[in-house]
Structures are given as C-alpha cells and as structure tokens.
C-alpha cells in the first residue's frame, strides 16, 4: 500500500473512517468518533483532535465547547488503512460529552447495564442542555 492512501478515506463509506482516542499514558480507550480527510489533515496540522460530526455534518474540534480538548501524541493506522488510533493527552479530564472520562463507562453485568464510572463534569454546565 502506498503512503498516498494512508489512511484510505477514498475507499471508506462516505469518506469516513472510525477513529479511536486512547489515553497516551494509561492506554484507556476514551472514545470512538469518525474522521474524514479534512478532519485528519487538521488534526495532523494542529496537533489537536478534530473529528467529523455525523449529526451536524461538519468538523468537530474536540473540546471547542467544553474545553475538554485532546492533544495528539501519536497517530496510528491499522493494517488495512481503514481505522485510525489517536494516542492523546486528554485535557480537562473528560472525553465523553455525557461528562465521563471515557465514553465507555457502562458495563454489562447480570443482564443489566451498570454505570461503572463517576462523571467528571455536568454536561449542562458545558453545553447548556
């Protein structure tokens, strides 16, 4: 595979690739989002995580409303060049828009979903919702 196709946005449905944000220090998975070529280029250029919001159909600069930004320490692409891993420094303590450090804060136990983390911030304070 040539460098020109890494990551391979051209072959991706809708030009979007999944992007996993992982804490660079702890290895904790913080979130899953999507990137298009423009978001990826801005992330490379700025050193801050930029994703593509499917609900808003526009670029989403992580933390622009909440202040919980992600400084990118490493960018990796999988063997098929169709998934991105960002190793980040999470500023502000929370990657999740629901106020948790990680979006993966619910766990299946005994046929129930249990919240296994405490919120870091109240989303109403950050987003006014």
Long-range contacts (C-beta under 8 A, 24 or more apart in sequence): 1-81, 5-81, 6-77, 6-81, 7-35, 7-40, 7-77, 7-81, 7-82, 7-83, 7-84, 8-80, 8-81, 8-82, 9-36, 9-37, 9-40, 11-82, 12-82, 16-52, 16-54, 17-82, 17-83, 17-84, 18-83, 18-84, 19-51, 19-83, 19-84, 19-85, 19-86, 20-83, 20-84, 20-85, 20-86, 21-49, 21-70, 21-86, 21-88, 21-90, 21-95, 22-85, 22-86, 22-87, 22-88, 23-87, 23-88, 23-89, 23-90, 24-73, 24-74, 24-87, 24-88, 24-89, 25-89, 28-101, 28-102, 29-102, 29-104, 30-70, 30-88, 30-90, 30-95, 30-96, 30-101, 30-102, 30-103, 30-104, 31-95, 31-96, 31-102, 31-103, 31-104, 32-103, 33-60, 33-62, 35-84, 40-84, 43-72, 43-75, 43-86, 44-75, 47-71, 47-72, 48-72, 49-86, 49-88, 62-95, 63-91, 63-92, 65-126, 65-127, 66-92, 66-94, 66-97, 66-121, 66-126, 66-127, 67-91, 67-92, 67-126, 68-92, 68-93, 68-94, 68-95, 68-121, 68-126, 70-95, 92-120, 92-121, 93-120, 93-121, 94-119, 94-120, 94-121, 97-123, 97-127, 98-123, 99-123, 99-126
